[in-house]
Amino acid sequence: MDSVSACASATVALDLHLPEALRRTERAAATRLAPHTLMSRAGTAVAHWLHGRLPALASAGRQPVLLLAGPGNNGGDAYVAARELHRRGVLVDVWQLAPPTTHDARWALAEALAAGVAVRPAPHTWPQPGTYAWIVDGLFGIGLSRPLEGAAATLVDNIAYAHAHGTPVLAIDIPSGLIAATGIADGPVIRANATIAMLGACPGLFTGIGRDVAGQVLVATLGAQDVPAASGAGLLSTSAPGAFAAHLPKRHHASHKGSYGCLAVIGGHEGMVGAPILSARAGLMTGAGRVYVGFVAPDAPAWDPMHPELMLRHAQGLDLPSMQAVAIGPGLGTSAASAACLSRVLALEDTPLVIDADGLNLLAADPSLAQRVRHRAGPTVLTPHPLEAARLTGCDVARIQSDRLASARALAMRFGATVVLKGSGSIIDDGTRAWINTTGNAGLATAGTGDVLTGVIGALLAQGMPATQAALAAVWLHGKAAERCVEQGAGPAGLTASELLPAIRHELTTLADPAQTARRRISA
């Protein structure tokens, strides 16, 4: 029996696979095994995991489990799971959306019927909420590439009604209606409490609306770990500290403020001076030795009463060549003065840069500025949200969101930069490989959190981290800080960007020096 392991962990990276790669792996594994072995293992893994989580009434055979079977191999997995639960004394109802169309699924149906499992067409009416202990979604798998319609859409809507009234749902492979490669759903979609991905997980479970509909994501490898990896394996994964922790800045006793770099944050047009201040405060909290703020607005504040450590200037008064990193864009505006600031920053051929917000909008509006980014010798990190990404690529937001992985890769290749495409399941792409971040929550959907992220990236660059690792670390820490805030009762509704700052510092300290964190806990 295959083990099922939780995989949506923020601390351990998980390789992700596009649907065609998983199909190649499945075909390769099937050639080494007896017929129907993979389907038998998949259905048994579902039954084993679910049986351990059934309420007492269901385990005692007094409350049924409903399994929904589609025409493909997902339906076959559901038939096997029904057979195995039935053998364990669990009452099962199996609703068939359509007769099986694959050889394996037809075998699984025959096995279920022979074991005494009752299978019937899916009815048009839905029983009262609470009738079923669990619902198992075996309707459609990772091959789905179109919106659900007709009877399938009606069935999914009925499942949504039951789920909203408290019936938990387990999805096999992927919630039906969710596109495995992209995490989008243009029609009805299952909302699951848990998803068991067979052989490996697809990226759609972790980006787009995948985080909202997949629930806890688990993987059943089905004993195929020894099958040769598909082409491109290892070039797409979730993000975890293993990808960046070795590059985190080390703090030494024999050091001084100059040891940890100078960061300049440029932005703050009239009415938007708070944005670069947020970024600069985040830079301080992430360990930069000195942080300067350069304002575009002529009447900008002379000092920050919350953090007087910050050195505030007019943008044109900053000594940019002396900086170890520059972040530009928060509250920058798109005026001629704003464009002049960006042009001056781009003249820094080797200095690590972070370009965000209106800095990105200026690149979208002026091809000559964009070309200068492409030809820079130094590292560049771009941090667009979907609308800014759409402007940079000359399309609309729907196009960006329809394939977030492809959009991030296109931007990384076009600008020769590390790109952070923000959103649920932020994507970090350096033009060669990509990561999907799994930390964070809805508390980040508020003004200023993007400015905070920019400051964190800038501070890590100023302390010498490579661009891709700085972006990975910053996005991960940013999300973990939001989780910490919510765990302590701040949000998600009403969480403010400023509240992230001490939480980011805490998460960075925990990650960079776990021994020191443990000592603090003991002494407390």
FENLINFEN-V43859 format. One record per backbone hydrogen bond with DSSP energy under -0.5 kcal/mol. CO is the residue of the C=O (numbers start at 0). NH is the residue of the N-H. E is the energy in kcal/mol with one decimal. If there is no record, write none. Layout:
CO,NH,E
CO,NH,E
//
This chain:
2,4,-0.5
2,220,-0.7
4,218,-2.0
6,8,-2.6
13,237,-2.1
14,200,-0.6
17,20,-0.6
17,21,-1.9
18,22,-2.2
19,23,-2.1
20,24,-2.2
21,25,-2.6
22,26,-2.4
23,27,-2.4
24,28,-2.6
25,29,-2.5
26,30,-1.4
28,31,-1.4
28,32,-0.5
29,32,-0.9
33,36,-1.8
35,39,-2.5
36,40,-2.6
37,41,-2.5
38,42,-2.7
39,43,-2.1
40,44,-2.3
41,45,-2.1
42,46,-2.4
43,47,-2.8
44,48,-2.4
45,49,-2.6
46,50,-2.7
47,51,-1.3
49,52,-2.1
50,53,-1.0
54,58,-2.3
55,59,-1.8
56,61,-3.0
56,62,-0.7
57,60,-1.7
63,132,-2.9
64,66,-0.5
64,92,-2.6
65,135,-3.0
66,68,-0.5
66,94,-2.5
67,69,-0.5
67,137,-1.6
68,96,-3.0
68,97,-0.7
70,100,-3.1
70,101,-0.6
71,75,-1.5
72,76,-2.4
73,77,-1.9
74,78,-2.2
75,79,-2.2
76,80,-2.5
77,81,-2.5
78,82,-2.3
79,83,-2.5
80,84,-2.5
81,85,-2.6
82,86,-2.2
83,87,-1.0
84,87,-0.6
84,89,-2.3
85,88,-1.7
90,64,-2.3
92,66,-3.1
92,94,-0.5
93,95,-0.5
93,119,-2.3
94,68,-2.8
94,96,-0.6
95,121,-1.9
101,105,-2.3
102,106,-2.0
103,107,-2.4
104,108,-2.4
105,109,-2.2
106,110,-2.3
107,111,-2.3
108,112,-2.7
109,113,-2.4
110,114,-1.4
111,116,-2.5
112,115,-1.5
117,93,-1.1
119,95,-3.0
127,130,-1.7
132,167,-0.6
133,65,-2.5
134,136,-0.6
134,169,-2.8
135,67,-2.7
135,137,-0.9
136,171,-2.5
137,69,-2.7
138,71,-0.5
140,143,-1.4
148,151,-1.0
148,152,-0.8
149,153,-2.1
150,154,-2.5
151,155,-2.4
152,156,-2.3
153,157,-2.0
154,158,-2.1
155,159,-2.2
156,160,-1.7
157,161,-2.1
158,162,-3.0
159,163,-2.5
160,164,-1.1
161,166,-2.3
162,165,-1.8
165,167,-0.6
167,134,-2.0
168,192,-2.6
168,193,-1.4
169,136,-3.1
170,172,-0.6
170,195,-2.5
171,173,-2.3
174,177,-2.3
175,189,-2.6
177,179,-0.6
178,181,-0.6
178,182,-2.8
179,203,-3.0
182,208,-2.7
183,178,-2.8
189,191,-0.6
192,215,-2.5
193,170,-2.6
194,196,-0.7
194,217,-2.9
195,172,-3.5
196,219,-2.8
197,199,-1.9
200,16,-2.4
201,204,-1.4
202,205,-2.4
202,206,-0.7
206,209,-2.2
208,211,-0.8
208,212,-1.6
209,213,-2.3
212,191,-3.2
215,194,-2.9
216,6,-2.4
216,7,-1.3
217,196,-3.2
218,4,-2.0
218,220,-0.6
219,198,-3.3
220,223,-1.8
223,226,-1.7
229,232,-2.1
231,234,-1.8
234,433,-2.5
235,15,-2.5
236,435,-2.1
239,242,-2.4
240,243,-1.8
240,244,-3.7
243,246,-1.9
244,247,-1.3
249,251,-0.6
252,254,-2.0
255,258,-2.1
256,259,-1.3
257,260,-0.9
259,288,-1.2
260,288,-0.9
260,289,-1.9
261,323,-2.0
261,324,-1.4
262,291,-3.0
263,265,-0.5
263,326,-3.2
264,293,-3.1
265,328,-2.2
266,295,-1.8
267,296,-2.3
268,271,-2.6
271,274,-1.0
271,275,-0.6
272,276,-1.1
273,277,-2.4
274,278,-2.0
275,279,-2.7
276,280,-2.8
277,281,-2.3
278,282,-2.1
279,283,-2.2
280,284,-2.4
281,285,-1.1
282,287,-2.1
283,286,-1.8
289,262,-2.6
290,310,-2.1
291,264,-2.5
292,294,-0.6
292,312,-2.8
293,266,-2.3
294,314,-2.8
296,299,-1.0
302,304,-0.7
306,309,-2.0
309,311,-0.7
310,292,-2.6
312,294,-2.5
313,316,-2.1
314,317,-1.5
317,319,-1.5
318,321,-1.4
319,322,-2.2
323,351,-0.7
324,263,-1.9
325,353,-2.2
326,265,-3.0
327,355,-2.5
328,331,-2.2
328,357,-1.3
329,267,-1.5
330,268,-4.2
334,338,-2.4
335,339,-2.2
336,340,-1.8
337,341,-2.1
338,342,-2.5
339,343,-2.1
340,344,-2.2
341,345,-2.5
342,346,-0.8
343,346,-0.5
344,347,-2.0
346,348,-1.3
348,376,-0.9
348,377,-3.0
351,325,-2.1
352,380,-2.2
353,327,-2.8
353,355,-0.5
354,382,-1.8
355,358,-2.2
356,359,-1.0
356,360,-1.6
357,361,-2.2
358,362,-1.5
359,363,-2.2
360,364,-1.5
361,365,-1.5
365,368,-0.9
365,369,-1.8
366,370,-2.3
367,371,-1.5
368,372,-1.6
369,373,-1.9
370,374,-1.5
372,375,-1.5
378,352,-2.2
379,417,-2.5
380,354,-2.8
381,419,-3.0
383,421,-2.5
384,388,-2.6
385,389,-2.2
386,390,-2.1
387,391,-2.2
388,392,-1.6
389,393,-1.1
389,394,-2.1
395,399,-1.7
396,400,-2.9
397,401,-1.5
398,402,-0.6
399,402,-1.0
400,403,-0.6
402,406,-2.3
403,407,-2.5
404,408,-2.2
405,409,-2.4
406,410,-2.0
407,411,-2.4
408,412,-2.5
409,413,-2.3
410,414,-2.4
411,415,-1.1
411,416,-1.2
416,418,-0.5
417,381,-2.6
418,420,-0.6
418,428,-2.4
419,421,-1.0
420,426,-2.2
422,425,-0.6
423,207,-1.3
425,436,-3.0
426,420,-2.8
426,428,-0.5
427,434,-2.3
428,418,-3.0
432,429,-1.8
433,236,-1.5
434,427,-2.5
434,436,-0.5
435,238,-2.2
440,443,-1.8
441,444,-1.8
443,445,-2.1
445,448,-1.4
446,496,-0.6
447,451,-1.9
448,452,-2.1
449,453,-2.1
450,454,-1.9
451,455,-2.0
452,456,-2.5
453,457,-2.5
454,458,-2.3
455,459,-2.1
456,460,-2.4
457,461,-2.5
458,462,-1.3
459,464,-2.3
460,463,-1.9
465,469,-2.7
466,470,-2.4
467,471,-2.6
468,472,-2.6
469,473,-2.5
470,474,-2.4
471,475,-2.2
472,476,-3.0
473,477,-2.7
474,478,-2.1
475,479,-2.5
476,480,-2.6
477,481,-1.6
478,439,-0.5
478,482,-2.1
479,483,-2.5
480,484,-2.5
481,485,-2.2
482,486,-2.5
483,487,-1.4
484,489,-2.7
485,488,-1.8
488,490,-1.0
491,494,-1.7
495,498,-0.8
495,499,-0.6
496,499,-1.3
497,500,-1.2
498,502,-0.7
499,503,-2.6
500,504,-2.1
501,505,-2.2
502,506,-2.6
503,507,-2.6
504,508,-2.4
505,509,-2.5
506,510,-2.1
507,511,-3.1
508,512,-2.4
512,516,-1.8
513,517,-2.3
514,518,-2.2
515,519,-2.1
516,520,-1.9
517,521,-2.2
518,522,-2.5
519,523,-1.9
//
